[in-house]
Amino acid sequence: MTANAPLVLSCGEPAGIGPEIAVSAWAALRGDLPFVWLGDPRHLPANAPFRVIDSVEEAATTASDAMPVLAHAFGGAASAGTPDPANAQGVIDVIARGVDLVTSGQCRALTTAPIHKKALADGAQFAYPGHTEYLAALAGVERVVMMLACDALRVVPTTIHIPLAAVPRALTASLLTDTLLITHAALRRDFGISSPRIAVAGLNPHAGEGGKMGGEEIEMITPTLDALRAQGMDIAGPLSADTMFHTGARKGYDVAVCMYHDQALIPIKTLDFSGGVNVTLGLPFVRTSPDHGTAFDIAGQGRADPTSLIAALRMADQMATARGTTTP
């Protein structure tokens, strides 16, 4: 992979806001951060300034004047706000093609526009819970980690899209260990942090308060953290989650690892709702995504905010640079 290889942006759900925010992101970045949009040109907004290219090498010279597009034919047109089952397989295939472009070295990193899981399941029997799991399968990786990141905070939920009642059963020493190891390695490789400082939240209020409010901290979380500390990792915790995210506390760590979805995502979405980026850690390539969905309710109205996508593209570029210069 060459240092000036472009990023690749997969189109996501054509009926959502993905196509329009892609054009807005290009307008903001242009030649400063070239990327290739991978999708069906018919799905882009009317009068969008794009140019179909034959190879990614053309992106650098094209991006200043028009959004470079690698065309991928879909089964149908796009109707804003209404997904077409005929396009489901195209969405899936574009993700796989984007992975191929990155793993072959033609592109530096993959940024993915939002998909709609129900539309993919209905139209193409998509068997994965979401983007992350599909990317892991394409890469042949058993376990990956989701990170949400912005300038003020990085957070990792150990368990993700499961009911809150199921969290204590799902939260095992093996899962927590893998999450911490993957996060630690990614901070070194992808963010250039040589000695990552990790803060870990407890599961229960006040981190269990010595067992009075729950035993998971004593029985599993603390022993797991102690074992990793013995290996040289800089880990604080388990900490009371209600005191981890104020300004002073955030200065003491590089990432906060939380026990469940909302414990991690509420703080970052409160601090920076528009600028958060979804990052998949543990893949053999860099993947980022905006931290929002398809927004069918505003698609095609020119109201979609490209801030998160722009941040995702910038972060993908920074991570690819770090990955190319940092010793694992």
C-alpha positions in Angstrom: 0.0 0.0 0.0 1.4 3.4 -0.9 1.2 6.3 1.5 -0.9 8.3 -1.0 -3.5 5.6 -1.6 -7.0 7.0 -1.1 -9.6 5.9 1.4 -12.6 4.0 0.2 -16.1 4.9 1.4 -18.8 2.2 0.9 -22.2 3.7 -0.1 -24.3 2.1 2.6 -28.1 2.0 2.3 -29.0 4.0 -0.9 -32.4 5.1 0.5 -30.8 6.7 3.6 -28.6 9.8 4.0 -25.4 8.0 3.0 -25.2 9.3 -0.6 -25.9 12.9 0.3 -23.5 13.1 3.2 -20.8 11.5 1.0 -21.1 14.4 -1.4 -21.1 16.9 1.5 -18.0 15.2 3.0 -16.2 15.4 -0.4 -17.1 19.1 -0.6 -15.5 19.6 2.8 -12.4 17.5 2.2 -11.8 17.5 -1.6 -8.1 17.0 -2.5 -7.0 17.4 1.1 -8.2 13.9 1.9 -9.1 12.0 -1.3 -11.5 9.1 -1.0 -13.3 6.9 -3.5 -17.0 6.5 -3.1 -18.1 2.9 -4.0 -21.6 2.5 -5.1 -24.2 3.0 -7.9 -23.9 6.6 -9.3 -27.7 6.6 -9.9 -28.1 6.8 -6.1 -26.2 10.0 -5.7 -28.2 13.3 -5.4 -29.2 15.1 -8.5 -26.4 17.3 -9.9 -23.9 15.9 -7.5 -20.3 16.7 -8.7 -18.9 13.2 -9.2 -16.7 11.5 -11.7 -16.7 7.8 -12.4 -13.1 6.5 -12.4 -11.7 3.2 -13.7 -9.1 2.7 -10.9 -8.4 4.1 -7.5 -5.1 5.6 -8.8 -7.2 8.3 -10.4 -8.7 9.5 -7.1 -5.8 11.8 -6.2 -6.1 13.8 -9.4 -9.9 13.7 -9.5 -10.8 14.6 -5.9 -10.1 18.3 -6.2 -12.8 18.8 -8.8 -15.3 16.0 -8.4 -16.0 13.1 -6.0 -14.3 10.0 -7.4 -16.7 7.1 -7.9 -16.0 3.5 -8.5 -19.2 2.3 -10.0 -21.0 -0.7 -8.7 -24.3 -1.6 -10.4 -27.3 -2.2 -8.1 -30.6 -3.9 -8.8 -32.8 -0.9 -8.5 -33.0 2.9 -8.3 -33.0 4.7 -4.9 -36.1 6.3 -3.3 -35.2 8.4 -0.4 -36.6 7.0 2.8 -37.9 3.8 1.3 -35.4 0.9 1.0 -35.7 -1.3 -2.1 -35.1 -5.0 -1.6 -33.6 -5.1 -5.0 -30.7 -3.1 -3.7 -29.9 -5.2 -0.6 -27.4 -7.6 -2.3 -25.6 -4.6 -3.8 -25.1 -3.0 -0.4 -23.6 -6.3 0.9 -21.4 -6.7 -2.1 -20.1 -3.2 -1.9 -18.9 -3.8 1.7 -17.0 -6.9 0.5 -15.5 -5.0 -2.4 -14.4 -2.3 -0.1 -12.6 -4.8 2.1 -10.9 -6.2 -1.0 -9.7 -2.8 -2.0 -8.1 -2.3 1.4 -6.7 -5.7 1.9 -5.2 -5.7 -1.5 -3.4 -2.4 -0.7 -5.2 -0.3 -3.3 -6.9 1.8 -0.6 -5.5 2.8 2.8 -8.6 2.3 5.0 -12.3 1.6 4.8 -15.1 4.0 6.0 -18.6 2.6 5.8 -21.8 4.6 5.4 -24.8 3.4 7.5 -26.7 0.3 6.5 -30.2 -0.9 7.5 -30.0 -4.4 8.8 -33.7 -5.2 8.4 -33.6 -4.1 4.7 -30.6 -6.4 4.1 -32.2 -9.3 5.9 -35.5 -8.8 4.0 -33.9 -8.3 0.6 -30.9 -10.6 0.8 -31.2 -12.8 3.9 -28.3 -11.0 5.5 -27.4 -13.2 8.4 -25.2 -10.9 10.4 -26.4 -8.6 13.2 -24.6 -5.7 11.6 -21.6 -4.2 9.8 -19.1 -5.2 12.5 -19.9 -8.9 12.5 -19.9 -9.1 8.7 -16.5 -7.3 8.5 -15.1 -9.7 11.1 -16.4 -12.7 9.0 -14.8 -11.3 5.8 -11.5 -10.8 7.6 -11.6 -14.2 9.3 -11.4 -12.7 12.7 -13.2 -14.4 15.6 -13.5 -11.4 17.9 -13.5 -7.7 17.3 -14.2 -4.7 19.5 -16.3 -1.6 19.0 -14.9 1.7 20.0 -16.7 5.1 19.8 -14.2 8.0 19.6 -14.2 11.8 19.5 -11.7 14.4 20.4 -12.8 14.4 24.1 -13.2 10.7 24.7 -12.7 7.1 23.6 -15.1 4.4 24.9 -15.4 0.7 24.4 -18.4 -1.3 25.5 -17.5 -4.9 26.5 -21.0 -6.1 25.8 -23.0 -4.4 23.0 -26.4 -5.0 21.6 -28.0 -7.3 24.2 -30.7 -6.7 26.8 -29.5 -5.2 30.0 -30.8 -8.2 31.9 -28.4 -10.5 29.9 -25.3 -8.4 30.6 -24.1 -10.2 33.8 -24.3 -13.6 32.2 -22.5 -12.4 29.0 -19.8 -10.6 30.9 -17.1 -13.3 31.4 -13.5 -13.1 32.2 -12.6 -14.3 28.8 -14.7 -11.6 27.1 -13.3 -8.9 29.3 -9.7 -10.1 28.8 -10.1 -10.2 25.0 -11.7 -6.8 24.9 -8.9 -5.2 26.9 -6.1 -6.9 25.0 -7.6 -5.9 21.6 -8.2 -2.4 22.8 -4.6 -2.1 24.2 -3.1 -3.4 21.0 -5.2 -1.1 18.8 -4.3 2.0 20.8 -0.6 1.2 20.2 -1.0 0.3 16.5 -3.7 2.5 15.3 -3.5 5.6 17.5 0.2 5.7 18.2 -0.1 5.5 22.0 3.0 3.6 23.1 1.8 3.0 26.7 -2.0 3.1 26.7 -3.8 4.0 30.0 -7.1 2.2 30.3 -9.8 3.0 32.8 -12.3 0.2 33.4 -15.8 0.8 34.8 -17.5 -1.5 37.2 -20.8 -3.2 36.4 -22.7 -2.1 39.4 -23.4 1.3 41.0 -20.3 2.5 42.9 -18.4 -0.5 41.3 -20.2 -2.8 43.7 -19.2 -0.9 46.8 -17.3 -3.8 48.3 -19.9 -6.3 47.4 -22.9 -4.5 48.9 -24.3 -3.6 45.5 -23.2 -6.6 43.5 -20.5 -9.2 43.4 -19.2 -9.1 39.8 -16.4 -6.7 40.6 -15.0 -8.8 43.4 -15.6 -12.2 41.7 -14.6 -11.5 38.1 -13.7 -8.0 37.1 -10.9 -7.2 39.7 -9.1 -10.6 39.2 -9.2 -10.1 35.5 -7.7 -6.7 35.7 -5.1 -7.8 38.2 -4.0 -10.6 35.8 -3.5 -8.1 33.0 -1.8 -5.6 35.3 0.7 -8.3 36.2 1.5 -8.5 32.5 2.4 -4.8 32.5 -0.8 -3.1 31.3 -1.7 0.2 32.8 -5.3 -0.4 34.0 -7.3 1.6 36.5 -10.4 0.0 38.0 -13.0 -1.2 38.4 -14.2 2.4 38.8 -17.5 3.8 39.6 -19.0 4.8 36.2 -20.7 7.9 37.6 -17.3 9.6 38.3 -15.3 8.5 35.3 -16.3 11.0 32.7 -16.0 14.5 34.1 -13.3 16.7 32.6 -10.6 16.0 35.2 -11.1 12.2 35.2 -10.8 12.0 31.4 -7.3 13.4 31.6 -6.2 10.3 33.4 -6.8 7.7 30.7 -6.7 7.1 26.9 -9.8 5.0 26.7 -12.6 4.0 29.0 -13.7 0.3 28.8 -17.3 -0.1 30.0 -19.4 -3.1 30.8 -22.4 -2.5 28.6 -23.7 -0.4 25.7 -25.3 2.6 27.4 -22.7 2.9 30.0 -20.2 3.7 27.2 -22.3 5.5 24.7 -24.2 7.9 26.9 -21.1 9.9 27.9 -19.6 10.2 24.4 -22.9 11.1 22.8 -23.5 13.7 25.5 -20.0 15.2 24.9 -20.0 15.2 21.1 -23.3 13.9 19.5 -22.4 14.9 16.0 -18.6 14.2 15.9 -18.5 10.7 17.3 -16.9 7.9 15.2 -17.5 4.2 15.3 -14.2 2.3 15.0 -13.8 -1.5 14.7 -10.7 -2.7 16.6 -9.0 -6.0 15.9 -9.4 -6.1 12.2 -6.4 -6.5 9.9 -7.4 -3.3 8.2 -8.7 0.1 9.4 -12.4 0.6 9.5 -14.4 3.6 10.7 -18.0 4.7 10.4 -20.1 7.6 11.3 -21.9 7.1 14.6 -25.5 7.4 13.3 -27.9 5.4 11.2 -29.6 5.7 7.9 -32.0 8.5 9.0 -34.8 7.6 6.6 -37.0 10.4 8.0 -34.7 13.1 6.6 -33.1 11.4 3.6 -33.2 13.3 0.4 -34.1 16.6 2.1 -30.7 18.2 2.2 -30.8 18.3 6.0 -28.3 15.6 6.9 -25.3 16.6 8.9 -22.0 15.2 7.5 -20.0 16.0 10.6 -19.7 12.4 11.8 -18.8 11.1 8.4 -16.1 13.7 7.9 -14.7 12.8 11.4 -14.8 9.1 10.4 -12.8 9.8 7.2 -10.3 11.9 9.1 -9.9 9.3 11.8 -9.5 6.5 9.2 -6.7 8.6 7.6 -5.0 9.1 10.9 -5.3 5.5 11.9 -3.9 4.3 8.6 -0.9 6.6 9.0 -0.3 5.4 12.6 -0.6 1.8 11.5 2.0 2.4 8.8 4.5 3.9 11.2 3.9 2.3 14.6 5.6 -0.9 15.7 3.0 -3.3 17.1 
